[in-house]
Amino acid sequence: MKILVTGAAGFIGMTTALRLLERGDEVVGLDNLNDYYDVQLKRDRLARLQAHGQFRFVQIDVADRPVMEALFAAERFERVIHLAAQAGVRYSLQNPHAYVDSNVVGFMNVLEGCRHGGVQHLVYASSSSVYGGNTHMPFSVHDSVDHPVSMYAATKKANELMAHTYSHLYGLPTTGLRFFTVYGPWGRPDMALFLFTRAILEGRPIDVFNHGRMQRDFTYVDDIAEGVIRVIDRVATPDPAYDAAKPDPATGSAPYRLFNIGNHQPVPLLEFIGHIESALGHKAEMNLLPLQDGDVPATYADVQALTDWTGFSPATPIAVGIRNFVAWYRSYYRIAN
């Protein structure tokens, strides 16, 4: 198939695009290469994709409406995997406009491109952050998510609502994937695993929020990519059991679906740090700090709906994933053991 992957220079985008290329799809990768974090890391990810003859890169900002319209009109994509977004919960507290521009305006442009371009299926990245103030565990796609605690979460919830509207009005099949704390090789430098590894190797203390009383459903990037591809291959359909008198947020009378992708095994933060220490062979010095605004103390994914739909559920053990990341980090930054 001919597939557009937005955010192709990103962590999840690169990993997903590589898998598509390896199975023989034609991939057009889109990214604006912004400087939210190290642009060289993004370029190095792209270099891995550009080694494939079936890959083409376009440097475009999804918020640029005329350029996005021209791209969809020219390329006639069969399917779209939309991963481009302004990421980061904490950054959204200081730069909320960046999230509206990229995550709301940009998503609108993708929806319009899919609508007018005859795209067969749009799969897009949502986030576990949409669960916000929910305390019912594990987080289920059948639960209400009306209490976001950050602008990032609010924009991702907005994406789900916008997608449903296009599925309802225009019959555009859309599937939203709520990612749970993705980690692994080639990861983002603003994520905990990257920050902790760098600080520990440099002999600096690490900031541990909520005094370490945190749990995260850490999900290995290869599992995320596998889930994305399983989903893009199964086009969203209306739910024949949908009852408008008792609406299910995860389905509808339109071709609209929502799934969690998580490891469904929440890990205490101090255990997570212990695995990093073990992989590095160094102990961490910790600054124990209060819970930050916009953050939540725990995440835990119910992935039954994903398993029922695709036959897949993430299962990479946290110790294995962290070892793989540390091996990549040492190799990429040329750090001896």
DRENDO-1510 file (C-alpha; in Angstrom, 1 decimal, always signed):
<recs>
REC; n; res; u; v; w
REC; 1; MET; +0.0; +0.0; +0.0 .
REC; 2; LYS; +0.9; +3.7; -0.3 .
REC; 3; ILE; +0.9; +5.0; +3.3 .
REC; 4; LEU; +1.5; +8.4; +4.7 .
REC; 5; VAL; +3.3; +8.4; +8.1 .
REC; 6; THR; +3.3; +11.8; +9.7 .
REC; 7; GLY; +5.9; +12.4; +12.4 .
REC; 8; ALA; +8.2; +10.0; +10.5 .
REC; 9; ALA; +11.4; +11.5; +12.1 .
REC; 10; GLY; +9.9; +10.8; +15.5 .
REC; 11; PHE; +10.6; +7.9; +17.8 .
REC; 12; ILE; +7.4; +6.0; +17.1 .
REC; 13; GLY; +7.1; +7.2; +13.5 .
REC; 14; MET; +10.5; +5.9; +12.5 .
REC; 15; THR; +9.9; +2.5; +14.1 .
REC; 16; THR; +6.5; +2.1; +12.5 .
REC; 17; ALA; +7.7; +3.3; +9.1 .
REC; 18; LEU; +10.6; +0.8; +9.1 .
REC; 19; ARG; +8.2; -2.1; +9.7 .
REC; 20; LEU; +6.0; -0.9; +6.9 .
REC; 21; LEU; +9.0; -0.6; +4.5 .
REC; 22; GLU; +10.3; -4.0; +5.5 .
REC; 23; ARG; +7.0; -5.7; +4.6 .
REC; 24; GLY; +7.0; -3.9; +1.2 .
REC; 25; ASP; +4.7; -0.9; +1.6 .
REC; 26; GLU; +5.5; +2.4; -0.1 .
REC; 27; VAL; +5.9; +5.1; +2.7 .
REC; 28; VAL; +5.9; +8.8; +2.4 .
REC; 29; GLY; +7.3; +10.2; +5.6 .
REC; 30; LEU; +6.3; +13.7; +6.7 .
REC; 31; ASP; +7.9; +15.8; +9.5 .
REC; 32; ASN; +8.6; +19.4; +10.2 .
REC; 33; LEU; +11.9; +18.7; +12.0 .
REC; 34; ASN; +11.2; +21.2; +14.7 .
REC; 35; ASP; +13.7; +21.9; +17.5 .
REC; 36; TYR; +11.6; +20.7; +20.4 .
REC; 37; TYR; +14.5; +18.3; +20.9 .
REC; 38; ASP; +17.8; +17.5; +19.2 .
REC; 39; VAL; +17.2; +17.8; +15.4 .
REC; 40; GLN; +20.3; +15.6; +14.7 .
REC; 41; LEU; +18.6; +12.7; +16.4 .
REC; 42; LYS; +15.6; +13.2; +14.1 .
REC; 43; ARG; +17.9; +13.3; +11.0 .
REC; 44; ASP; +19.6; +10.2; +12.1 .
REC; 45; ARG; +16.3; +8.4; +12.4 .
REC; 46; LEU; +15.4; +9.6; +8.9 .
REC; 47; ALA; +18.6; +8.3; +7.5 .
REC; 48; ARG; +17.6; +4.8; +8.5 .
REC; 49; LEU; +14.4; +5.2; +6.5 .
REC; 50; GLN; +16.0; +6.8; +3.5 .
REC; 51; ALA; +18.1; +3.6; +3.1 .
REC; 52; HIS; +14.9; +2.1; +1.7 .
REC; 53; GLY; +14.0; +2.7; -1.9 .
REC; 54; GLN; +10.3; +2.7; -1.1 .
REC; 55; PHE; +10.6; +5.7; +1.2 .
REC; 56; ARG; +10.3; +9.4; +0.4 .
REC; 57; PHE; +10.6; +12.3; +2.9 .
REC; 58; VAL; +8.7; +15.6; +2.8 .
REC; 59; GLN; +9.5; +18.3; +5.2 .
REC; 60; ILE; +6.1; +19.8; +6.0 .
REC; 61; ASP; +4.3; +21.2; +9.0 .
REC; 62; VAL; +0.9; +19.6; +9.4 .
REC; 63; ALA; -0.5; +23.0; +10.4 .
REC; 64; ASP; +0.3; +24.4; +7.0 .
REC; 65; ARG; -3.1; +24.0; +5.3 .
REC; 66; PRO; -2.3; +24.9; +1.7 .
REC; 67; VAL; +0.8; +22.6; +1.6 .
REC; 68; MET; -1.1; +19.8; +3.2 .
REC; 69; GLU; -4.0; +20.1; +0.7 .
REC; 70; ALA; -1.5; +20.0; -2.1 .
REC; 71; LEU; +0.3; +16.9; -0.7 .
REC; 72; PHE; -2.9; +14.9; -0.3 .
REC; 73; ALA; -4.2; +15.9; -3.8 .
REC; 74; ALA; -0.9; +14.9; -5.4 .
REC; 75; GLU; -0.2; +11.6; -3.6 .
REC; 76; ARG; -3.6; +9.9; -3.2 .
REC; 77; PHE; -2.6; +7.9; -0.2 .
REC; 78; GLU; -4.4; +4.7; +0.5 .
REC; 79; ARG; -4.0; +4.9; +4.3 .
REC; 80; VAL; -2.6; +7.4; +6.7 .
REC; 81; ILE; -0.8; +6.9; +10.1 .
REC; 82; HIS; -0.9; +10.2; +11.9 .
REC; 83; LEU; +1.8; +10.4; +14.6 .
REC; 84; ALA; +2.9; +14.0; +14.2 .
REC; 85; ALA; +2.1; +16.1; +17.3 .
REC; 86; GLN; +3.6; +18.5; +19.7 .
REC; 87; ALA; +4.5; +16.0; +22.5 .
REC; 88; GLY; +5.1; +16.4; +26.2 .
REC; 89; VAL; +2.7; +17.0; +29.1 .
REC; 90; ARG; +4.9; +19.4; +31.0 .
REC; 91; TYR; +5.9; +21.5; +28.0 .
REC; 92; SER; +2.2; +22.1; +27.4 .
REC; 93; LEU; +2.0; +24.1; +30.6 .
REC; 94; GLN; +4.4; +26.7; +29.2 .
REC; 95; ASN; +3.6; +26.6; +25.5 .
REC; 96; PRO; -0.1; +25.8; +25.1 .
REC; 97; HIS; -0.4; +27.5; +21.7 .
REC; 98; ALA; +2.1; +25.1; +20.2 .
REC; 99; TYR; -0.3; +22.2; +21.1 .
REC; 100; VAL; -3.3; +23.9; +19.4 .
REC; 101; ASP; -1.4; +24.7; +16.3 .
REC; 102; SER; +0.1; +21.2; +15.8 .
REC; 103; ASN; -2.4; +18.9; +17.5 .
REC; 104; VAL; -5.7; +20.6; +16.7 .
REC; 105; VAL; -5.1; +22.6; +13.5 .
REC; 106; GLY; -2.7; +20.0; +12.2 .
REC; 107; PHE; -5.2; +17.2; +12.8 .
REC; 108; MET; -7.9; +19.2; +11.1 .
REC; 109; ASN; -5.7; +19.4; +8.0 .
REC; 110; VAL; -5.1; +15.6; +8.1 .
REC; 111; LEU; -8.8; +14.9; +8.4 .
REC; 112; GLU; -9.6; +17.2; +5.5 .
REC; 113; GLY; -6.8; +15.6; +3.4 .
REC; 114; CYS; -8.2; +12.1; +4.1 .
REC; 115; ARG; -11.7; +13.2; +3.4 .
REC; 116; HIS; -11.0; +14.8; +0.0 .
REC; 117; GLY; -8.2; +12.3; -0.9 .
REC; 118; GLY; -10.3; +9.2; -0.6 .
REC; 119; VAL; -8.1; +7.7; +2.1 .
REC; 120; GLN; -9.4; +4.2; +3.1 .
REC; 121; HIS; -8.4; +4.4; +6.8 .
REC; 122; LEU; -6.9; +6.9; +9.2 .
REC; 123; VAL; -5.0; +5.7; +12.3 .
REC; 124; TYR; -3.9; +8.4; +14.6 .
REC; 125; ALA; -2.1; +8.7; +17.9 .
REC; 126; SER; -4.1; +9.6; +21.0 .
REC; 127; SER; -2.6; +9.2; +24.5 .
REC; 128; SER; -3.1; +7.7; +27.9 .
REC; 129; SER; -3.1; +11.3; +29.2 .
REC; 130; VAL; -6.7; +11.6; +28.1 .
REC; 131; TYR; -7.7; +9.6; +31.2 .
REC; 132; GLY; -6.7; +12.7; +33.2 .
REC; 133; GLY; -8.3; +12.7; +36.6 .
REC; 134; ASN; -9.7; +9.2; +36.3 .
REC; 135; THR; -8.8; +6.9; +39.2 .
REC; 136; HIS; -10.6; +3.7; +38.0 .
REC; 137; MET; -8.0; +1.2; +37.1 .
REC; 138; PRO; -7.2; -0.2; +34.6 .
REC; 139; PHE; -8.0; +2.6; +32.2 .
REC; 140; SER; -10.6; +1.3; +29.7 .
REC; 141; VAL; -11.6; +2.7; +26.4 .
REC; 142; HIS; -15.2; +2.2; +27.5 .
REC; 143; ASP; -14.7; +4.8; +30.3 .
REC; 144; SER; -15.5; +8.5; +30.1 .
REC; 145; VAL; -12.5; +10.7; +29.6 .
REC; 146; ASP; -13.9; +14.2; +30.3 .
REC; 147; HIS; -11.5; +15.4; +32.9 .
REC; 148; PRO; -8.1; +16.2; +31.3 .
REC; 149; VAL; -5.4; +17.7; +33.5 .
REC; 150; SER; -3.1; +19.2; +30.8 .
REC; 151; MET; -3.5; +21.0; +27.5 .
REC; 152; TYR; -1.7; +18.1; +25.8 .
REC; 153; ALA; -4.4; +15.7; +27.1 .
REC; 154; ALA; -7.2; +18.1; +26.0 .
REC; 155; THR; -5.8; +18.3; +22.5 .
REC; 156; LYS; -5.7; +14.5; +22.2 .
REC; 157; LYS; -9.3; +14.2; +23.5 .
REC; 158; ALA; -10.2; +16.8; +20.9 .
REC; 159; ASN; -8.6; +14.7; +18.2 .
REC; 160; GLU; -10.8; +11.7; +19.2 .
REC; 161; LEU; -13.9; +13.9; +19.0 .
REC; 162; MET; -12.9; +15.4; +15.6 .
REC; 163; ALA; -12.2; +12.0; +14.2 .
REC; 164; HIS; -15.7; +10.7; +15.3 .
REC; 165; THR; -17.3; +13.7; +13.5 .
REC; 166; TYR; -15.5; +12.9; +10.2 .
REC; 167; SER; -16.4; +9.2; +10.6 .
REC; 168; HIS; -20.0; +10.1; +11.2 .
REC; 169; LEU; -20.4; +12.9; +8.5 .
REC; 170; TYR; -18.2; +11.5; +5.7 .
REC; 171; GLY; -17.9; +7.8; +6.4 .
REC; 172; LEU; -14.1; +8.2; +6.9 .
REC; 173; PRO; -12.9; +5.1; +8.8 .
REC; 174; THR; -10.8; +6.3; +11.8 .
REC; 175; THR; -9.0; +4.5; +14.6 .
REC; 176; GLY; -7.5; +6.3; +17.6 .
REC; 177; LEU; -4.7; +4.6; +19.6 .
REC; 178; ARG; -4.1; +5.7; +23.2 .
REC; 179; PHE; -0.4; +5.1; +23.7 .
REC; 180; PHE; +0.9; +4.4; +27.2 .
REC; 181; THR; +4.4; +5.7; +28.1 .
REC; 182; VAL; +6.4; +4.5; +25.1 .
REC; 183; TYR; +10.1; +3.8; +25.6 .
REC; 184; GLY; +12.9; +2.0; +23.8 .
REC; 185; PRO; +15.9; +2.6; +21.4 .
REC; 186; TRP; +15.9; +5.9; +19.5 .
REC; 187; GLY; +13.6; +7.4; +22.1 .
REC; 188; ARG; +12.8; +11.0; +22.9 .
REC; 189; PRO; +15.4; +12.9; +25.0 .
REC; 190; ASP; +12.7; +14.5; +27.1 .
REC; 191; MET; +11.3; +11.2; +28.3 .
REC; 192; ALA; +12.2; +9.7; +31.8 .
REC; 193; LEU; +14.3; +6.8; +30.5 .
REC; 194; PHE; +16.5; +9.0; +28.4 .
REC; 195; LEU; +16.8; +11.7; +31.1 .
REC; 196; PHE; +17.6; +9.2; +33.9 .
REC; 197; THR; +20.2; +7.3; +31.8 .
REC; 198; ARG; +22.0; +10.4; +30.8 .
REC; 199; ALA; +22.1; +11.8; +34.3 .
REC; 200; ILE; +23.2; +8.6; +35.9 .
REC; 201; LEU; +26.0; +8.1; +33.5 .
REC; 202; GLU; +27.1; +11.7; +34.0 .
REC; 203; GLY; +27.0; +11.3; +37.8 .
REC; 204; ARG; +24.1; +13.8; +38.3 .
REC; 205; PRO; +21.0; +13.3; +40.5 .
REC; 206; ILE; +17.7; +12.5; +38.8 .
REC; 207; ASP; +14.4; +14.2; +39.6 .
REC; 208; VAL; +11.9; +11.7; +40.9 .
REC; 209; PHE; +8.4; +13.2; +41.2 .
REC; 210; ASN; +5.6; +12.4; +43.6 .
REC; 211; HIS; +8.4; +11.2; +45.9 .
REC; 212; GLY; +8.7; +8.1; +43.8 .
REC; 213; ARG; +5.1; +7.0; +44.4 .
REC; 214; MET; +4.4; +6.8; +40.7 .
REC; 215; GLN; +3.3; +3.9; +38.4 .
REC; 216; ARG; +3.5; +3.8; +34.7 .
REC; 217; ASP; +2.4; +1.3; +32.1 .
REC; 218; PHE; +5.7; +1.4; +30.2 .
REC; 219; THR; +5.2; +0.1; +26.6 .
REC; 220; TYR; +8.1; -1.0; +24.4 .
REC; 221; VAL; +8.3; +0.8; +21.0 .
REC; 222; ASP; +8.3; -2.4; +19.0 .
REC; 223; ASP; +5.0; -3.4; +20.6 .
REC; 224; ILE; +3.6; +0.0; +19.8 .
REC; 225; ALA; +4.6; -0.3; +16.1 .
REC; 226; GLU; +3.2; -3.8; +15.9 .
REC; 227; GLY; -0.1; -2.6; +17.3 .
REC; 228; VAL; -0.3; +0.3; +14.9 .
REC; 229; ILE; +0.3; -2.0; +11.9 .
REC; 230; ARG; -2.2; -4.5; +13.1 .
REC; 231; VAL; -4.8; -1.7; +13.4 .
REC; 232; ILE; -4.0; +0.0; +10.0 .
REC; 233; ASP; -4.6; -3.4; +8.4 .
REC; 234; ARG; -8.1; -3.8; +9.9 .
REC; 235; VAL; -10.2; -0.9; +8.7 .
REC; 236; ALA; -12.6; +0.6; +11.3 .
REC; 237; THR; -16.2; -0.4; +10.9 .
REC; 238; PRO; -19.4; +0.6; +12.6 .
REC; 239; ASP; -20.2; -1.4; +15.8 .
REC; 240; PRO; -23.3; -3.5; +15.1 .
REC; 241; ALA; -24.0; -3.7; +18.9 .
REC; 242; TYR; -23.7; +0.1; +19.4 .
REC; 243; ASP; -26.6; +1.4; +21.5 .
REC; 244; ALA; -27.2; +5.2; +21.3 .
REC; 245; ALA; -29.2; +5.0; +24.5 .
REC; 246; LYS; -26.1; +3.7; +26.3 .
REC; 247; PRO; -23.2; +5.1; +24.1 .
REC; 248; ASP; -19.8; +3.4; +24.2 .
REC; 249; PRO; -17.0; +6.0; +23.9 .
REC; 250; ALA; -14.8; +3.5; +22.0 .
REC; 251; THR; -17.2; +2.7; +19.1 .
REC; 252; GLY; -20.2; +4.1; +17.4 .
REC; 253; SER; -22.7; +3.8; +14.6 .
REC; 254; ALA; -19.9; +5.3; +12.4 .
REC; 255; PRO; -16.7; +3.6; +11.3 .
REC; 256; TYR; -14.9; +4.8; +14.4 .
REC; 257; ARG; -12.8; +2.9; +16.9 .
REC; 258; LEU; -10.5; +3.6; +19.9 .
REC; 259; PHE; -8.0; +1.3; +21.5 .
REC; 260; ASN; -5.4; +1.4; +24.3 .
REC; 261; ILE; -1.9; +0.2; +23.5 .
REC; 262; GLY; -0.1; -0.5; +26.8 .
REC; 263; ASN; +1.8; -3.3; +28.4 .
REC; 264; HIS; -1.1; -3.8; +30.8 .
REC; 265; GLN; +1.5; -4.2; +33.6 .
REC; 266; PRO; +2.1; -1.0; +35.5 .
REC; 267; VAL; +5.6; -0.7; +37.0 .
REC; 268; PRO; +6.4; +1.4; +40.1 .
REC; 269; LEU; +8.8; +4.2; +39.2 .
REC; 270; LEU; +11.4; +3.1; +41.7 .
REC; 271; GLU; +11.4; -0.4; +40.2 .
REC; 272; PHE; +11.8; +1.2; +36.8 .
REC; 273; ILE; +14.8; +3.1; +38.1 .
REC; 274; GLY; +16.2; -0.1; +39.5 .
REC; 275; HIS; +16.2; -1.7; +36.1 .
REC; 276; ILE; +18.1; +1.3; +34.7 .
REC; 277; GLU; +20.7; +1.0; +37.4 .
REC; 278; SER; +21.1; -2.7; +36.7 .
REC; 279; ALA; +21.5; -2.2; +33.0 .
REC; 280; LEU; +24.0; +0.7; +33.5 .
REC; 281; GLY; +25.9; -0.8; +36.4 .
REC; 282; HIS; +25.6; +2.4; +38.3 .
REC; 283; LYS; +23.4; +3.6; +41.2 .
REC; 284; ALA; +21.2; +6.7; +40.9 .
REC; 285; GLU; +21.2; +9.6; +43.2 .
REC; 286; MET; +17.6; +10.8; +43.5 .
REC; 287; ASN; +15.9; +14.2; +44.2 .
REC; 288; LEU; +12.5; +13.3; +45.6 .
REC; 289; LEU; +10.0; +16.0; +44.5 .
REC; 290; PRO; +6.2; +16.6; +44.7 .
REC; 291; LEU; +3.8; +15.6; +41.9 .
REC; 292; GLN; +4.0; +18.1; +39.0 .
REC; 293; ASP; +1.0; +20.0; +37.6 .
REC; 294; GLY; -0.5; +18.2; +34.7 .
REC; 295; ASP; +0.9; +14.8; +35.8 .
REC; 296; VAL; -1.0; +11.8; +37.1 .
REC; 297; PRO; +0.3; +9.3; +39.7 .
REC; 298; ALA; -0.5; +6.1; +37.8 .
REC; 299; THR; -1.4; +4.7; +34.4 .
REC; 300; TYR; -2.6; +1.2; +33.6 .
REC; 301; ALA; -4.0; +0.1; +30.3 .
REC; 302; ASP; -6.9; -2.3; +29.7 .
REC; 303; VAL; -6.0; -3.7; +26.3 .
REC; 304; GLN; -8.8; -6.3; +25.9 .
REC; 305; ALA; -10.5; -4.3; +23.1 .
REC; 306; LEU; -7.2; -4.2; +21.1 .
REC; 307; THR; -6.7; -7.9; +21.6 .
REC; 308; ASP; -10.2; -8.8; +20.6 .
REC; 309; TRP; -9.8; -6.6; +17.4 .
REC; 310; THR; -6.3; -7.6; +16.3 .
REC; 311; GLY; -5.3; -10.7; +18.3 .
REC; 312; PHE; -2.3; -8.7; +19.6 .
REC; 313; SER; -1.3; -7.4; +23.0 .
REC; 314; PRO; +2.1; -5.8; +24.0 .
REC; 315; ALA; +4.2; -8.1; +26.1 .
REC; 316; THR; +7.9; -7.0; +26.1 .
REC; 317; PRO; +9.2; -7.2; +29.7 .
REC; 318; ILE; +10.4; -3.9; +31.2 .
REC; 319; ALA; +13.9; -5.3; +32.0 .
REC; 320; VAL; +14.4; -6.4; +28.3 .
REC; 321; GLY; +13.2; -3.1; +26.9 .
REC; 322; ILE; +15.5; -1.1; +29.2 .
REC; 323; ARG; +18.5; -3.2; +28.4 .
REC; 324; ASN; +17.8; -2.7; +24.7 .
REC; 325; PHE; +17.6; +1.1; +25.2 .
REC; 326; VAL; +20.8; +1.2; +27.2 .
REC; 327; ALA; +22.7; -0.8; +24.6 .
REC; 328; TRP; +21.4; +1.6; +21.9 .
REC; 329; TYR; +22.3; +4.7; +24.0 .
REC; 330; ARG; +25.8; +3.6; +24.6 .
REC; 331; SER; +26.3; +2.8; +20.9 .
REC; 332; TYR; +24.7; +6.0; +19.6 .
REC; 333; TYR; +26.6; +8.3; +22.0 .
REC; 334; ARG; +29.7; +6.2; +21.8 .
REC; 335; ILE; +29.9; +5.6; +25.6 .
REC; 336; ALA; +32.1; +2.7; +26.7 .
REC; 337; ASN; +30.8; +0.2; +29.3 .
</recs>
